[in-house]
Every structure is written in C-alpha cells, then in structure tokens.
Amino acid sequence: MEPSDLHRAVEAGWATASGLGLQVDDAIVIHNSDRVALRLIPCGVLARVAPLGHLDDAEFEVEVARRLADVDAPVAELDPRVEPRVHVRDAFAVSLWTYYEPVGAEVAPAEYSDVFLRHHAALRQIELDAPHFTDRVAAALREVVDGERSPELPDSDRALLSDTLGGLSAAISSDRAGDQLLHGEPHPGNLLNTRRGPLFVDLATCCRGPVEFDLAHAPEDVGRHYPGADQDVIHRCRALNWAMFSAWRWRRDDQMPDRDHWRVEGLNRVRAALDRCGLGRT
C-alpha cells in the first residue's frame, strides 16, 4: 500500500482490535502489499487489513480457517477472544488472528512434506465451495492478454506468459479425478515454524486441484518426500505458478514491494521452469 493508505490501514486494524476490548499499545507492520499484516502488541494479535475490494477474499479466508480449526488442521487460527468474522472499518476489511512467534530455522523438506500430508488430509474432511485452480489461471491470463491491464509488458513476454498459462493449465487439468481442496499458495513464506510446529497461513488462496499444484510452491526437495506425487506434474505446476506470479507483477496497479526486480526475475523463473519440463522455446 502507498504510505497514506498504509497509515489508514494501520489505524483501522488498531481501532478494530481496541474496539473489541483487546489491548493495543503498538502496531508493527510485518507485511505490506495489496493488503497489510500487523502485529498488535501486547494483545498477541495478527491483524490482516485489506481494502474493501478484497472483502469477499477476507470473508472466504475466515470461513476456511473456521472449518479447518474443526478438523485440527496445521493452520494459523483466528483469535479466540473475538467473534470469528471480518470487521469493516474506514473502507478496510479487518480480520483478527492469533500471532505466532517464529522459532528455529526453515522447515526441513521431510517435515514440510509431513505438514502437507496432514493439511491435505484435513482439507479432504471439509466441504467448501472453492474455485478450481484453473479459475485463478484464467484470472491471470486476463491480465496478460489485456494490454490496458498490463501496458508495460513487452509483446514477446506477453506471448510467453499467454502460451504458458493457457497451455499448462489445460494440460494439468485434463484429468481431474484426483483433484481435492488445496491451500493454493503454500510457499515457504506461508508456512510458519512455531512452538506448535509448522502452521500454514494466508488461507484465502484455497482452491481445488491436484496436490502437485500445492507441492510446486514448496522447495523442490519437499515433493520428493510426498508419497505418490508425480514429479513431472510438479515441474509443470511450478512453471505455471511462476507464470501466474509474473502476470500479477505486470499488472498496472500491482503494489508488490520491489516490483521491478520481480517482474524480471519472475520471467526468468518461468523460462527456467519450462526448460526443466522440456518445454522451453527455441
């Protein structure tokens, strides 16, 4: 968010928690993009604050968290002291979560795979109306093919992303027999190492698809520990994921920090992943 919007978002998160009886003496921004994550002290709350345009996503995330809490999934929990819902304040959607202090080093591949297995098993126990991963691909593709939405994307890179998004989405989704609910974006930044063990966060990306789509977000060694995973499908999903990531970075209104770097790096990752699949362009 821009500084003026960030200031208002911090105030909205602070005021929401205080208004619900939680003690807030300070708010620390721990993530800032199109929405903000705030650590509220000393009440031990993580406030997620987004513009009202993301209200549906925020409400979906809260619903996912509520249902997964009932089946003991390895996910971050909503703050138990307040009603589990999204609060609207000053044109922002605010949800309040338990803050987990990170501990130790990165999650080792075998442990990462184990938490995936437990999370996927929990997701199979709940009923949820979630989009298919191809719906998310289609949204990214719309950004690429519309020059007004991505005016700075060079024509050659536009063709690369368009072909990759359309071709790999169709290939990966051709057999949906094994599809199930997924986290959607379980990259290392969305897996916290806590005193309770590893916990997934950022649940608004929940979707349906093959488990390989989730595994492709993790370090490469993780998928090798996951029983029955198709390594070729993981490689294709990794190329698809980088293509979606790149599509978002080239949006006219994208607000990711260091966006110019990630525009270039994302395209490089797409090409490298396609080469790994044997699908690189000559």
Secondary structure as a PSIPRED ss2 file (coil, helix, strand):
# PSIPRED VFORMAT (PSIPRED V4.0)

   1 M C   1.000  0.000  0.000
   2 E C   1.000  0.000  0.000
   3 P H   0.000  1.000  0.000
   4 S H   0.000  1.000  0.000
   5 D H   0.000  1.000  0.000
   6 L H   0.000  1.000  0.000
   7 H H   0.000  1.000  0.000
   8 R H   0.000  1.000  0.000
   9 A H   0.000  1.000  0.000
  10 V H   0.000  1.000  0.000
  11 E H   0.000  1.000  0.000
  12 A H   0.000  1.000  0.000
  13 G H   0.000  1.000  0.000
  14 W H   0.000  1.000  0.000
  15 A H   0.000  1.000  0.000
  16 T H   0.000  1.000  0.000
  17 A H   0.000  1.000  0.000
  18 S H   0.000  1.000  0.000
  19 G H   0.000  1.000  0.000
  20 L C   1.000  0.000  0.000
  21 G C   1.000  0.000  0.000
  22 L C   1.000  0.000  0.000
  23 Q C   1.000  0.000  0.000
  24 V E   0.000  0.000  1.000
  25 D E   0.000  0.000  1.000
  26 D E   0.000  0.000  1.000
  27 A E   0.000  0.000  1.000
  28 I E   0.000  0.000  1.000
  29 V E   0.000  0.000  1.000
  30 I E   0.000  0.000  1.000
  31 H E   0.000  0.000  1.000
  32 N E   0.000  0.000  1.000
  33 S C   1.000  0.000  0.000
  34 D C   1.000  0.000  0.000
  35 R C   1.000  0.000  0.000
  36 V E   0.000  0.000  1.000
  37 A E   0.000  0.000  1.000
  38 L E   0.000  0.000  1.000
  39 R E   0.000  0.000  1.000
  40 L E   0.000  0.000  1.000
  41 I E   0.000  0.000  1.000
  42 P E   0.000  0.000  1.000
  43 C C   1.000  0.000  0.000
  44 G C   1.000  0.000  0.000
  45 V E   0.000  0.000  1.000
  46 L E   0.000  0.000  1.000
  47 A E   0.000  0.000  1.000
  48 R E   0.000  0.000  1.000
  49 V E   0.000  0.000  1.000
  50 A E   0.000  0.000  1.000
  51 P E   0.000  0.000  1.000
  52 L H   0.000  1.000  0.000
  53 G H   0.000  1.000  0.000
  54 H H   0.000  1.000  0.000
  55 L H   0.000  1.000  0.000
  56 D H   0.000  1.000  0.000
  57 D H   0.000  1.000  0.000
  58 A H   0.000  1.000  0.000
  59 E H   0.000  1.000  0.000
  60 F H   0.000  1.000  0.000
  61 E H   0.000  1.000  0.000
  62 V H   0.000  1.000  0.000
  63 E H   0.000  1.000  0.000
  64 V H   0.000  1.000  0.000
  65 A H   0.000  1.000  0.000
  66 R H   0.000  1.000  0.000
  67 R H   0.000  1.000  0.000
  68 L H   0.000  1.000  0.000
  69 A H   0.000  1.000  0.000
  70 D C   1.000  0.000  0.000
  71 V C   1.000  0.000  0.000
  72 D C   1.000  0.000  0.000
  73 A C   1.000  0.000  0.000
  74 P C   1.000  0.000  0.000
  75 V E   0.000  0.000  1.000
  76 A C   1.000  0.000  0.000
  77 E C   1.000  0.000  0.000
  78 L E   0.000  0.000  1.000
  79 D C   1.000  0.000  0.000
  80 P C   1.000  0.000  0.000
  81 R C   1.000  0.000  0.000
  82 V C   1.000  0.000  0.000
  83 E C   1.000  0.000  0.000
  84 P C   1.000  0.000  0.000
  85 R C   1.000  0.000  0.000
  86 V C   1.000  0.000  0.000
  87 H E   0.000  0.000  1.000
  88 V E   0.000  0.000  1.000
  89 R E   0.000  0.000  1.000
  90 D C   1.000  0.000  0.000
  91 A C   1.000  0.000  0.000
  92 F E   0.000  0.000  1.000
  93 A E   0.000  0.000  1.000
  94 V E   0.000  0.000  1.000
  95 S E   0.000  0.000  1.000
  96 L E   0.000  0.000  1.000
  97 W E   0.000  0.000  1.000
  98 T E   0.000  0.000  1.000
  99 Y C   1.000  0.000  0.000
 100 Y C   1.000  0.000  0.000
 101 E C   1.000  0.000  0.000
 102 P C   1.000  0.000  0.000
 103 V C   1.000  0.000  0.000
 104 G C   1.000  0.000  0.000
 105 A C   1.000  0.000  0.000
 106 E C   1.000  0.000  0.000
 107 V C   1.000  0.000  0.000
 108 A C   1.000  0.000  0.000
 109 P H   0.000  1.000  0.000
 110 A H   0.000  1.000  0.000
 111 E H   0.000  1.000  0.000
 112 Y H   0.000  1.000  0.000
 113 S H   0.000  1.000  0.000
 114 D H   0.000  1.000  0.000
 115 V H   0.000  1.000  0.000
 116 F H   0.000  1.000  0.000
 117 L H   0.000  1.000  0.000
 118 R H   0.000  1.000  0.000
 119 H H   0.000  1.000  0.000
 120 H H   0.000  1.000  0.000
 121 A H   0.000  1.000  0.000
 122 A H   0.000  1.000  0.000
 123 L H   0.000  1.000  0.000
 124 R C   1.000  0.000  0.000
 125 Q C   1.000  0.000  0.000
 126 I C   1.000  0.000  0.000
 127 E C   1.000  0.000  0.000
 128 L C   1.000  0.000  0.000
 129 D C   1.000  0.000  0.000
 130 A C   1.000  0.000  0.000
 131 P C   1.000  0.000  0.000
 132 H E   0.000  0.000  1.000
 133 F H   0.000  1.000  0.000
 134 T H   0.000  1.000  0.000
 135 D H   0.000  1.000  0.000
 136 R H   0.000  1.000  0.000
 137 V H   0.000  1.000  0.000
 138 A H   0.000  1.000  0.000
 139 A H   0.000  1.000  0.000
 140 A H   0.000  1.000  0.000
 141 L H   0.000  1.000  0.000
 142 R H   0.000  1.000  0.000
 143 E H   0.000  1.000  0.000
 144 V H   0.000  1.000  0.000
 145 V H   0.000  1.000  0.000
 146 D C   1.000  0.000  0.000
 147 G C   1.000  0.000  0.000
 148 E C   1.000  0.000  0.000
 149 R C   1.000  0.000  0.000
 150 S C   1.000  0.000  0.000
 151 P C   1.000  0.000  0.000
 152 E C   1.000  0.000  0.000
 153 L C   1.000  0.000  0.000
 154 P C   1.000  0.000  0.000
 155 D H   0.000  1.000  0.000
 156 S H   0.000  1.000  0.000
 157 D H   0.000  1.000  0.000
 158 R H   0.000  1.000  0.000
 159 A H   0.000  1.000  0.000
 160 L H   0.000  1.000  0.000
 161 L H   0.000  1.000  0.000
 162 S H   0.000  1.000  0.000
 163 D H   0.000  1.000  0.000
 164 T H   0.000  1.000  0.000
 165 L H   0.000  1.000  0.000
 166 G H   0.000  1.000  0.000
 167 G H   0.000  1.000  0.000
 168 L H   0.000  1.000  0.000
 169 S H   0.000  1.000  0.000
 170 A H   0.000  1.000  0.000
 171 A H   0.000  1.000  0.000
 172 I H   0.000  1.000  0.000
 173 S C   1.000  0.000  0.000
 174 S C   1.000  0.000  0.000
 175 D C   1.000  0.000  0.000
 176 R C   1.000  0.000  0.000
 177 A C   1.000  0.000  0.000
 178 G C   1.000  0.000  0.000
 179 D C   1.000  0.000  0.000
 180 Q E   0.000  0.000  1.000
 181 L E   0.000  0.000  1.000
 182 L E   0.000  0.000  1.000
 183 H C   1.000  0.000  0.000
 184 G C   1.000  0.000  0.000
 185 E C   1.000  0.000  0.000
 186 P C   1.000  0.000  0.000
 187 H C   1.000  0.000  0.000
 188 P H   0.000  1.000  0.000
 189 G H   0.000  1.000  0.000
 190 N H   0.000  1.000  0.000
 191 L E   0.000  0.000  1.000
 192 L E   0.000  0.000  1.000
 193 N E   0.000  0.000  1.000
 194 T E   0.000  0.000  1.000
 195 R C   1.000  0.000  0.000
 196 R C   1.000  0.000  0.000
 197 G E   0.000  0.000  1.000
 198 P E   0.000  0.000  1.000
 199 L E   0.000  0.000  1.000
 200 F E   0.000  0.000  1.000
 201 V C   1.000  0.000  0.000
 202 D C   1.000  0.000  0.000
 203 L H   0.000  1.000  0.000
 204 A H   0.000  1.000  0.000
 205 T H   0.000  1.000  0.000
 206 C C   1.000  0.000  0.000
 207 C E   0.000  0.000  1.000
 208 R E   0.000  0.000  1.000
 209 G E   0.000  0.000  1.000
 210 P C   1.000  0.000  0.000
 211 V H   0.000  1.000  0.000
 212 E H   0.000  1.000  0.000
 213 F H   0.000  1.000  0.000
 214 D H   0.000  1.000  0.000
 215 L H   0.000  1.000  0.000
 216 A C   1.000  0.000  0.000
 217 H C   1.000  0.000  0.000
 218 A C   1.000  0.000  0.000
 219 P C   1.000  0.000  0.000
 220 E H   0.000  1.000  0.000
 221 D H   0.000  1.000  0.000
 222 V H   0.000  1.000  0.000
 223 G H   0.000  1.000  0.000
 224 R H   0.000  1.000  0.000
 225 H C   1.000  0.000  0.000
 226 Y C   1.000  0.000  0.000
 227 P C   1.000  0.000  0.000
 228 G C   1.000  0.000  0.000
 229 A C   1.000  0.000  0.000
 230 D C   1.000  0.000  0.000
 231 Q H   0.000  1.000  0.000
 232 D H   0.000  1.000  0.000
 233 V H   0.000  1.000  0.000
 234 I H   0.000  1.000  0.000
 235 H H   0.000  1.000  0.000
 236 R H   0.000  1.000  0.000
 237 C H   0.000  1.000  0.000
 238 R H   0.000  1.000  0.000
 239 A H   0.000  1.000  0.000
 240 L H   0.000  1.000  0.000
 241 N H   0.000  1.000  0.000
 242 W H   0.000  1.000  0.000
 243 A H   0.000  1.000  0.000
 244 M H   0.000  1.000  0.000
 245 F H   0.000  1.000  0.000
 246 S H   0.000  1.000  0.000
 247 A H   0.000  1.000  0.000
 248 W H   0.000  1.000  0.000
 249 R H   0.000  1.000  0.000
 250 W C   1.000  0.000  0.000
 251 R C   1.000  0.000  0.000
 252 R C   1.000  0.000  0.000
 253 D C   1.000  0.000  0.000
 254 D C   1.000  0.000  0.000
 255 Q C   1.000  0.000  0.000
 256 M C   1.000  0.000  0.000
 257 P C   1.000  0.000  0.000
 258 D C   1.000  0.000  0.000
 259 R H   0.000  1.000  0.000
 260 D H   0.000  1.000  0.000
 261 H H   0.000  1.000  0.000
 262 W H   0.000  1.000  0.000
 263 R H   0.000  1.000  0.000
 264 V H   0.000  1.000  0.000
 265 E H   0.000  1.000  0.000
 266 G H   0.000  1.000  0.000
 267 L H   0.000  1.000  0.000
 268 N H   0.000  1.000  0.000
 269 R H   0.000  1.000  0.000
 270 V H   0.000  1.000  0.000
 271 R H   0.000  1.000  0.000
 272 A H   0.000  1.000  0.000
 273 A H   0.000  1.000  0.000
 274 L H   0.000  1.000  0.000
 275 D H   0.000  1.000  0.000
 276 R H   0.000  1.000  0.000
 277 C H   0.000  1.000  0.000
 278 G C   1.000  0.000  0.000
 279 L C   1.000  0.000  0.000
 280 G C   1.000  0.000  0.000
 281 R C   1.000  0.000  0.000
 282 T C   1.000  0.000  0.000
